[in-house]
Amino acid sequence: MRTLRLLNLHCNKTDNDDVDNTKLNKIFLTVDNGRYHIFGPESMMNGSDWKVNANIQFNKQAIISFFDEDLLRNLSTTKHFRNHIVEENEIHDAPKKVKFATNNANYILTYQII
């Protein structure tokens, strides 16, 4: 059994003239390790950090899912969430980063498997 440690989520707004870089987005993270864990909503804007600081134990694999309130409003038309799968043999000495993107922002999740 391993522990997935969610450390931090960082928000970078994209350089799109049509986008208000000061607008808050409500962000959710979920982890499925056989049980479903929900984190959020967290209001984020350009340059903000969310110190998630959560530990989730898992066997074999855990699926990290990312979504924002815009995806929630369009669940009927959204076929796939943004997912990242971690496996128990994926042990890192240093934290690992994974990117998630929306139409108007990029997010970087930092996590560790211990």
ZADO-1210 file (C-alpha; in nm, 4 decimals, padded with zeros to 6 digits):
<atoms>
<atom x="00.0000" y="00.0000" z="00.0000" code="MET" pos="1"/>
<atom x="00.1247" y="00.3470" z="-00.0922" code="ARG" pos="2"/>
<atom x="00.0220" y="00.6997" z="-00.0022" code="THR" pos="3"/>
<atom x="-00.0585" y="00.9634" z="-00.2618" code="LEU" pos="4"/>
<atom x="00.0250" y="01.3033" z="-00.1167" code="ARG" pos="5"/>
<atom x="-00.1450" y="01.5928" z="-00.2975" code="LEU" pos="6"/>
<atom x="00.0710" y="01.8950" z="-00.2260" code="LEU" pos="7"/>
<atom x="-00.0184" y="02.2036" z="-00.4297" code="ASN" pos="8"/>
<atom x="-00.2192" y="02.3202" z="-00.7305" code="LEU" pos="9"/>
<atom x="-00.0936" y="02.6321" z="-00.9121" code="HIS" pos="10"/>
<atom x="-00.3004" y="02.8367" z="-01.1599" code="CYS" pos="11"/>
<atom x="-00.1607" y="03.0156" z="-01.4668" code="ASN" pos="12"/>
<atom x="-00.4117" y="03.2008" z="-01.6814" code="LYS" pos="13"/>
<atom x="-00.3483" y="03.1831" z="-02.0539" code="THR" pos="14"/>
<atom x="-00.2669" y="03.4897" z="-02.2584" code="ASP" pos="15"/>
<atom x="-00.6012" y="03.5278" z="-02.4288" code="ASN" pos="16"/>
<atom x="-00.7301" y="03.8801" z="-02.4904" code="ASP" pos="17"/>
<atom x="-01.0885" y="03.7601" z="-02.4374" code="ASP" pos="18"/>
<atom x="-01.0137" y="03.6229" z="-02.0905" code="VAL" pos="19"/>
<atom x="-01.0396" y="03.8204" z="-01.7678" code="ASP" pos="20"/>
<atom x="-00.7221" y="03.7192" z="-01.5785" code="ASN" pos="21"/>
<atom x="-00.8719" y="03.8376" z="-01.2485" code="THR" pos="22"/>
<atom x="-01.1800" y="03.6122" z="-01.2702" code="LYS" pos="23"/>
<atom x="-01.1994" y="03.3404" z="-01.0091" code="LEU" pos="24"/>
<atom x="-01.2482" y="02.9817" z="-01.1217" code="ASN" pos="25"/>
<atom x="-01.3869" y="02.7213" z="-00.8836" code="LYS" pos="26"/>
<atom x="-01.1673" y="02.4128" z="-00.9031" code="ILE" pos="27"/>
<atom x="-01.2260" y="02.0575" z="-00.7802" code="PHE" pos="28"/>
<atom x="-00.9906" y="01.7624" z="-00.7465" code="LEU" pos="29"/>
<atom x="-01.1032" y="01.4070" z="-00.6902" code="THR" pos="30"/>
<atom x="-00.9108" y="01.0897" z="-00.6187" code="VAL" pos="31"/>
<atom x="-01.0556" y="00.7458" z="-00.6850" code="ASP" pos="32"/>
<atom x="-00.8697" y="00.4735" z="-00.4964" code="ASN" pos="33"/>
<atom x="-01.1669" y="00.2391" z="-00.4709" code="GLY" pos="34"/>
<atom x="-01.3344" y="00.5098" z="-00.2623" code="ARG" pos="35"/>
<atom x="-01.4084" y="00.8542" z="-00.3972" code="TYR" pos="36"/>
<atom x="-01.2382" y="01.1572" z="-00.2342" code="HIS" pos="37"/>
<atom x="-01.3450" y="01.5113" z="-00.3295" code="ILE" pos="38"/>
<atom x="-01.1373" y="01.8244" z="-00.2646" code="PHE" pos="39"/>
<atom x="-01.2768" y="02.1704" z="-00.3270" code="GLY" pos="40"/>
<atom x="-01.4264" y="02.3805" z="-00.4503" code="PRO" pos="41"/>
<atom x="-01.1291" y="02.6140" z="-00.4322" code="GLU" pos="42"/>
<atom x="-01.1510" y="02.9600" z="-00.5900" code="SER" pos="43"/>
<atom x="-00.8418" y="03.0243" z="-00.7997" code="MET" pos="44"/>
<atom x="-00.7191" y="03.3014" z="-01.0257" code="MET" pos="45"/>
<atom x="-00.4008" y="03.3819" z="-01.2145" code="ASN" pos="46"/>
<atom x="-00.0950" y="03.3081" z="-01.0026" code="GLY" pos="47"/>
<atom x="-00.2827" y="03.1586" z="-00.7087" code="SER" pos="48"/>
<atom x="-00.1824" y="02.8427" z="-00.5222" code="ASP" pos="49"/>
<atom x="-00.4012" y="02.5911" z="-00.3435" code="TRP" pos="50"/>
<atom x="-00.2155" y="02.4039" z="-00.0708" code="LYS" pos="51"/>
<atom x="-00.4185" y="02.0826" z="-00.0913" code="VAL" pos="52"/>
<atom x="-00.2107" y="01.8906" z="00.1671" code="ASN" pos="53"/>
<atom x="-00.4052" y="01.5630" z="00.1488" code="ALA" pos="54"/>
<atom x="-00.2854" y="01.2055" z="00.1937" code="ASN" pos="55"/>
<atom x="-00.4766" y="00.9189" z="00.0314" code="ILE" pos="56"/>
<atom x="-00.3727" y="00.5577" z="00.0667" code="GLN" pos="57"/>
<atom x="-00.4155" y="00.3300" z="-00.2341" code="PHE" pos="58"/>
<atom x="-00.3363" y="-00.0152" z="-00.3715" code="ASN" pos="59"/>
<atom x="-00.2110" y="-00.0595" z="-00.7281" code="LYS" pos="60"/>
<atom x="-00.3413" y="00.2725" z="-00.8665" code="GLN" pos="61"/>
<atom x="-00.5326" y="00.5903" z="-00.7938" code="ALA" pos="62"/>
<atom x="-00.6990" y="00.8205" z="-01.0449" code="ILE" pos="63"/>
<atom x="-00.6652" y="01.1950" z="-00.9916" code="ILE" pos="64"/>
<atom x="-00.9373" y="01.3925" z="-01.1706" code="SER" pos="65"/>
<atom x="-00.9444" y="01.7667" z="-01.2270" code="PHE" pos="66"/>
<atom x="-01.2427" y="01.9798" z="-01.3201" code="PHE" pos="67"/>
<atom x="-01.3786" y="02.3295" z="-01.2823" code="ASP" pos="68"/>
<atom x="-01.7272" y="02.4699" z="-01.2453" code="GLU" pos="69"/>
<atom x="-01.7575" y="02.5207" z="-01.6223" code="ASP" pos="70"/>
<atom x="-01.7126" y="02.1456" z="-01.6731" code="LEU" pos="71"/>
<atom x="-01.9743" y="02.0777" z="-01.4053" code="LEU" pos="72"/>
<atom x="-02.2282" y="02.2957" z="-01.5855" code="ARG" pos="73"/>
<atom x="-02.1652" y="02.1038" z="-01.9058" code="ASN" pos="74"/>
<atom x="-02.1601" y="01.7498" z="-01.7683" code="LEU" pos="75"/>
<atom x="-02.4184" y="01.6398" z="-02.0208" code="SER" pos="76"/>
<atom x="-02.1823" y="01.7347" z="-02.3051" code="THR" pos="77"/>
<atom x="-01.8538" y="01.6445" z="-02.1348" code="THR" pos="78"/>
<atom x="-01.7501" y="01.2867" z="-02.2000" code="LYS" pos="79"/>
<atom x="-01.4152" y="01.2878" z="-02.0217" code="HIS" pos="80"/>
<atom x="-01.2779" y="01.4563" z="-01.7148" code="PHE" pos="81"/>
<atom x="-00.9127" y="01.5479" z="-01.7092" code="ARG" pos="82"/>
<atom x="-00.7510" y="01.2477" z="-01.5412" code="ASN" pos="83"/>
<atom x="-00.4074" y="01.1375" z="-01.4299" code="HIS" pos="84"/>
<atom x="-00.3360" y="00.7827" z="-01.3113" code="ILE" pos="85"/>
<atom x="-00.0704" y="00.7108" z="-01.0492" code="VAL" pos="86"/>
<atom x="00.0534" y="00.3600" z="-00.9779" code="GLU" pos="87"/>
<atom x="00.2014" y="00.2171" z="-00.6606" code="GLU" pos="88"/>
<atom x="00.5338" y="00.1360" z="-00.8296" code="ASN" pos="89"/>
<atom x="00.5729" y="00.5043" z="-00.9250" code="GLU" pos="90"/>
<atom x="00.7748" y="00.6109" z="-00.6207" code="ILE" pos="91"/>
<atom x="00.9580" y="00.9435" z="-00.6508" code="HIS" pos="92"/>
<atom x="01.2312" y="01.0927" z="-00.4376" code="ASP" pos="93"/>
<atom x="01.1104" y="01.4371" z="-00.5366" code="ALA" pos="94"/>
<atom x="00.7566" y="01.5651" z="-00.5943" code="PRO" pos="95"/>
<atom x="00.6119" y="01.5105" z="-00.9415" code="LYS" pos="96"/>
<atom x="00.4092" y="01.7618" z="-01.1440" code="LYS" pos="97"/>
<atom x="00.1160" y="01.7025" z="-01.3746" code="VAL" pos="98"/>
<atom x="-00.0550" y="01.9647" z="-01.5917" code="LYS" pos="99"/>
<atom x="-00.4270" y="02.0135" z="-01.6387" code="PHE" pos="100"/>
<atom x="-00.5665" y="02.2688" z="-01.8831" code="ALA" pos="101"/>
<atom x="-00.8993" y="02.4410" z="-01.9341" code="THR" pos="102"/>
<atom x="-01.0032" y="02.6825" z="-02.2083" code="ASN" pos="103"/>
<atom x="-00.8604" y="02.9797" z="-02.0209" code="ASN" pos="104"/>
<atom x="-00.6000" y="02.8470" z="-01.7758" code="ALA" pos="105"/>
<atom x="-00.3292" y="02.5934" z="-01.7109" code="ASN" pos="106"/>
<atom x="-00.2951" y="02.4250" z="-01.3736" code="TYR" pos="107"/>
<atom x="00.0017" y="02.2384" z="-01.2312" code="ILE" pos="108"/>
<atom x="-00.0615" y="01.9817" z="-00.9585" code="LEU" pos="109"/>
<atom x="00.2366" y="01.8818" z="-00.7470" code="THR" pos="110"/>
<atom x="00.2114" y="01.5428" z="-00.5772" code="TYR" pos="111"/>
<atom x="00.4270" y="01.2736" z="-00.4259" code="GLN" pos="112"/>
<atom x="00.3921" y="00.8997" z="-00.3783" code="ILE" pos="113"/>
<atom x="00.5390" y="00.7693" z="-00.0544" code="ILE" pos="114"/>
</atoms>
